[in-house]
Amino acid sequence: MVFPQSQHQGRPPGLVAVPLENKMDHPFPASCRPSVSGGTIFFIGAQRTYTPPMNTEQDKPIKGIIVVDKPLNLTSMNVCSIVRGRLKAGGAPKRVKVGHGGTLDPLATGVLVVLIGKATKMCDEVMAGVKGYLTTVDLSQVSTTDDLEGEKTEVIPSCIPTLGEIEIACAKWTGDVMQKPPPYSAIKVNGQRAYALARKGEMVDLEARPIRIDSIKVVSYEWPMLTIDVVCGKGTYIRSLGRDIGAELGAGGMLTALRRTRVGQFTLEQAMTLDDVPNPFDPATVTMDIVSNS
């Protein structure tokens, strides 16, 4: 029995409606095929459902992680935007999600964990991982941003620090310590980013917060340049660390180079350059293999 579409509200009990995306896609053999009205099938008896064929490759959820060696002068979100554009060029949905597991400053390079699709839900988990950094500090200068981007001021110490004094100063900043973030940071102050307020000329005085620094090792030292290897936890500002070590020595402390070597299980050895990221980037090739293989 078939009812016109206008009479659907009054159909007798026991009639089941099954919508069809395409009237040619019938789930029943021709010999017992019911009539179709308005793209809907009605039949009497046990309920039967019909699921249109699905393109499993196209509809498969995108979930994956890649590690990018972030180049100089790009923000972390610049990198995410580039990866998103290449994914869309490869056929991904226009609103495909791409994020990262921990910001790197524009003047920093190294490990940036890029999270794609459903993997963006792992952001907090990735950010909680131990970080590794290689950084060079100029002990003869300070700057308003604690790195090369800000306004610089020369500092002349009463005496040039020795290697032994530097190692003692580094030891004082190892362990569970309180660190004051730099005014040019992404921390929010009354709903606004601290760096946005600082660039407007407003005074930004951020409170010290607890952080964990597992180790600080001196890699090289020749006045005024000090290179250190740092292993630390979430929330550590390496710019602030360089500033604070310099202050402990009665000297300057301005970062001239910063390279992240590790975020949790993800390392530089696993990282690809932006040039290595496929363009277009086929979303079907996005995987979580880098996690299982780490």
C-alpha positions as CSV (number, residue, x, y, z in Angstrom):
1,M,0.0,0.0,0.0
2,V,1.4,3.4,-0.9
3,F,0.2,6.7,0.4
4,P,0.9,10.1,-1.2
5,Q,3.4,12.2,0.6
6,S,0.7,14.7,1.7
7,Q,-1.0,11.9,3.6
8,H,2.0,10.7,5.6
9,Q,0.7,12.1,8.9
10,G,-2.3,9.8,8.8
11,R,-0.7,6.5,7.7
12,P,-2.0,3.4,9.5
13,P,0.0,1.8,12.3
14,G,2.6,-0.7,11.2
15,L,3.7,1.3,8.1
16,V,7.4,2.2,8.1
17,A,8.9,5.0,6.1
18,V,12.4,4.6,4.7
19,P,13.9,7.7,3.0
20,L,16.0,7.2,-0.1
21,E,18.8,9.5,-1.2
22,N,18.3,8.2,-4.8
23,K,15.0,6.7,-6.0
24,M,17.0,4.3,-8.2
25,D,18.8,2.9,-5.1
26,H,16.2,0.3,-4.1
27,P,17.0,-2.1,-1.3
28,F,14.4,-4.7,-2.6
29,P,14.5,-6.9,-5.6
30,A,12.4,-5.8,-8.6
31,S,9.9,-8.6,-8.1
32,C,8.7,-7.3,-4.7
33,R,9.7,-3.7,-5.0
34,P,7.1,-1.4,-3.5
35,S,6.1,1.9,-5.1
36,V,7.9,5.1,-4.2
37,S,6.2,8.3,-3.5
38,G,8.1,11.5,-2.9
39,G,11.4,9.7,-2.3
40,T,9.9,7.6,0.5
41,I,9.0,3.9,0.7
42,F,6.1,2.6,2.7
43,F,5.5,-1.1,3.4
44,I,3.6,-3.3,5.8
45,G,5.1,-5.8,8.1
46,A,8.4,-6.1,10.0
47,Q,10.5,-2.9,10.0
48,R,13.4,-2.9,7.6
49,T,16.0,-0.2,7.3
50,Y,18.1,1.0,4.4
51,T,21.5,2.6,4.6
52,P,22.8,4.2,1.4
53,P,26.2,3.1,0.2
54,M,29.0,5.1,1.9
55,N,32.3,6.1,0.5
56,T,34.4,4.8,3.4
57,E,37.6,6.6,2.3
58,Q,36.0,10.0,1.9
59,D,33.9,9.7,5.1
60,K,36.7,8.2,7.3
61,P,37.5,10.6,10.1
62,I,40.8,12.4,9.8
63,K,43.1,11.9,12.7
64,G,46.9,12.2,12.7
65,I,50.0,13.9,14.0
66,I,53.0,15.2,12.1
67,V,56.1,16.8,13.6
68,V,57.4,19.9,11.8
69,D,60.7,21.6,12.3
70,K,59.4,25.1,12.5
71,P,61.4,27.6,10.6
72,L,62.5,31.0,11.8
73,N,60.1,34.0,11.6
74,L,56.9,31.9,11.3
75,T,54.4,31.7,14.1
76,S,53.1,28.3,15.2
77,M,49.7,29.1,13.8
78,N,51.3,30.1,10.5
79,V,52.6,26.5,10.2
80,C,49.1,25.1,11.1
81,S,47.5,27.4,8.4
82,I,50.0,26.1,5.8
83,V,49.3,22.5,6.7
84,R,45.6,23.1,6.6
85,G,45.8,24.7,3.2
86,R,47.7,21.7,1.8
87,L,45.2,19.3,3.3
88,K,42.3,21.1,1.7
89,A,44.2,21.1,-1.6
90,G,44.4,17.3,-1.2
91,G,40.6,16.9,-0.7
92,A,40.1,17.4,3.0
93,P,37.0,19.2,4.2
94,K,37.1,23.0,4.2
95,R,36.8,23.1,8.0
96,V,39.4,20.4,8.7
97,K,40.9,21.1,12.2
98,V,44.6,21.7,12.5
99,G,46.3,22.7,15.8
100,H,49.6,22.3,17.6
101,G,50.8,20.9,20.9
102,G,52.7,23.9,22.3
103,T,53.6,27.3,20.9
104,L,57.0,28.3,19.6
105,D,57.9,32.0,19.3
106,P,58.5,33.3,15.8
107,L,62.2,33.6,16.6
108,A,62.4,30.0,17.7
109,T,62.9,26.9,15.6
110,G,62.5,23.2,16.1
111,V,59.9,20.7,17.2
112,L,56.3,21.7,16.6
113,V,53.8,18.9,17.0
114,V,51.0,19.5,14.5
115,L,47.6,17.9,15.4
116,I,45.2,17.1,12.6
117,G,41.5,16.4,12.7
118,K,40.4,14.4,15.8
119,A,43.9,14.4,17.1
120,T,43.4,18.1,18.1
121,K,41.7,16.7,21.2
122,M,45.1,15.4,22.3
123,C,46.5,19.0,22.7
124,D,46.6,19.0,26.5
125,E,48.2,15.5,26.6
126,V,50.9,16.6,24.1
127,M,51.6,19.9,25.9
128,A,52.0,18.1,29.2
129,G,55.1,16.3,27.8
130,V,58.7,17.2,28.9
131,K,60.3,19.8,26.7
132,G,63.9,20.0,25.5
133,Y,65.6,23.3,24.3
134,L,69.0,24.4,23.0
135,T,69.4,28.1,23.5
136,T,72.1,30.8,23.3
137,V,72.1,33.7,25.7
138,D,73.9,37.0,25.3
139,L,75.1,38.0,28.8
140,S,76.1,41.5,27.7
141,Q,72.6,42.7,26.8
142,V,69.0,42.8,28.0
143,S,65.9,43.6,25.9
144,T,62.2,44.5,26.5
145,T,61.1,41.1,25.1
146,D,64.1,39.1,26.5
147,D,65.1,38.2,23.0
148,L,66.3,39.9,19.7
149,E,62.8,41.3,18.9
150,G,62.8,43.9,21.6
151,E,64.6,47.1,22.4
152,K,68.1,46.3,23.6
153,T,70.2,47.7,26.4
154,E,73.9,47.0,27.0
155,V,74.9,45.6,30.4
156,I,78.4,45.9,31.6
157,P,79.0,43.6,34.7
158,S,81.6,44.5,37.3
159,C,83.5,41.3,36.4
160,I,83.1,38.7,33.7
161,P,81.4,35.6,35.0
162,T,83.5,32.4,35.1
163,L,82.2,29.0,33.9
164,G,82.0,27.9,37.5
165,E,79.8,30.8,38.5
166,I,77.6,30.2,35.5
167,E,77.1,26.5,36.5
168,I,76.2,27.6,40.0
169,A,73.7,30.1,38.7
170,C,72.1,27.4,36.4
171,A,71.9,25.0,39.4
172,K,69.9,27.6,41.4
173,W,67.2,27.6,38.6
174,T,67.0,23.8,38.5
175,G,64.1,21.9,40.2
176,D,60.7,23.3,41.2
177,V,61.1,27.1,41.0
178,M,59.0,30.2,40.7
179,Q,59.4,32.0,37.3
180,K,58.1,35.4,36.2
181,P,56.9,35.2,32.6
182,P,58.1,37.9,30.1
183,P,55.7,40.8,29.5
184,Y,55.6,39.9,25.8
185,S,53.8,36.6,26.2
186,A,50.5,35.0,25.3
187,I,49.3,35.0,28.9
188,K,45.9,36.7,29.3
189,V,45.5,39.8,31.5
190,N,41.9,40.9,32.0
191,G,40.9,39.1,28.8
192,Q,43.8,40.4,26.7
193,R,47.1,38.9,25.7
194,A,50.0,40.4,27.6
195,Y,52.0,41.0,24.4
196,A,49.1,43.0,23.0
197,L,49.0,45.3,26.1
198,A,52.8,45.6,26.1
199,R,52.9,46.6,22.4
200,K,50.4,49.4,23.3
201,G,52.9,50.7,25.8
202,E,50.9,49.5,28.8
203,M,52.8,48.3,31.8
204,V,52.5,44.5,32.2
205,D,53.6,43.0,35.4
206,L,52.9,39.2,35.5
207,E,53.0,37.2,38.7
208,A,55.6,34.5,39.1
209,R,54.3,31.0,38.7
210,P,55.6,27.5,39.6
211,I,57.4,25.6,37.0
212,R,59.7,22.6,36.8
213,I,63.2,22.6,35.3
214,D,64.8,19.1,35.2
215,S,68.2,20.1,34.1
216,I,70.4,22.9,32.7
217,K,73.7,21.9,31.1
218,V,76.3,24.3,29.8
219,V,77.1,23.4,26.2
220,S,79.5,26.2,25.5
221,Y,80.6,29.5,26.9
222,E,82.8,32.3,25.6
223,W,81.9,35.7,26.9
224,P,79.3,37.1,26.3
225,M,77.7,34.1,24.6
226,L,76.4,31.2,26.7
227,T,74.7,28.1,25.1
228,I,72.8,25.8,27.4
229,D,70.7,22.7,27.0
230,V,67.5,22.8,29.0
231,V,65.0,20.0,29.9
232,C,61.8,21.4,31.5
233,G,58.1,21.0,32.1
234,K,55.0,22.8,30.8
235,G,54.8,26.5,31.1
236,T,58.5,27.3,31.2
237,Y,59.7,30.4,29.4
238,I,63.2,30.0,28.1
239,R,63.4,33.7,27.5
240,S,62.8,34.3,31.2
241,L,65.3,31.6,32.2
242,G,68.0,33.4,30.2
243,R,67.1,36.7,31.8
244,D,67.1,35.2,35.3
245,I,70.4,33.4,34.9
246,G,72.0,36.6,33.7
247,A,70.5,38.5,36.6
248,E,71.9,35.9,39.0
249,L,75.4,36.6,37.5
250,G,75.0,40.4,37.7
251,A,75.0,40.5,33.9
252,G,72.6,40.7,31.0
253,G,70.5,37.9,29.7
254,M,68.9,38.1,26.2
255,L,68.2,35.1,24.0
256,T,69.8,35.2,20.6
257,A,68.7,31.7,19.5
258,L,66.2,29.1,20.6
259,R,65.7,25.6,19.2
260,R,63.2,23.1,20.7
261,T,64.6,19.6,20.5
262,R,61.8,17.6,22.1
263,V,58.1,17.7,23.1
264,G,57.4,14.5,25.1
265,Q,58.0,11.5,22.9
266,F,58.4,13.7,19.7
267,T,61.9,14.7,18.7
268,L,63.9,16.5,16.0
269,E,64.8,13.2,14.5
270,Q,61.1,12.7,13.6
271,A,60.6,16.2,12.3
272,M,60.1,17.2,8.7
273,T,60.6,20.6,7.2
274,L,57.7,22.5,5.8
275,D,59.0,21.8,2.3
276,D,58.7,18.1,3.2
277,V,55.0,18.4,4.0
278,P,53.2,17.2,0.8
279,N,51.4,19.8,-1.3
280,P,48.7,18.8,-1.9
281,F,48.5,16.7,1.3
282,D,46.2,13.7,0.8
283,P,44.1,13.4,4.0
284,A,44.0,9.6,3.5
285,T,47.7,9.5,4.3
286,V,47.3,11.2,7.7
287,T,48.0,8.7,10.4
288,M,48.9,8.2,14.1
289,D,51.8,6.0,13.1
290,I,54.4,8.4,14.6
291,V,52.8,7.8,18.1
292,S,52.9,4.0,17.8
293,N,56.4,4.1,16.4
294,S,57.8,6.4,19.0
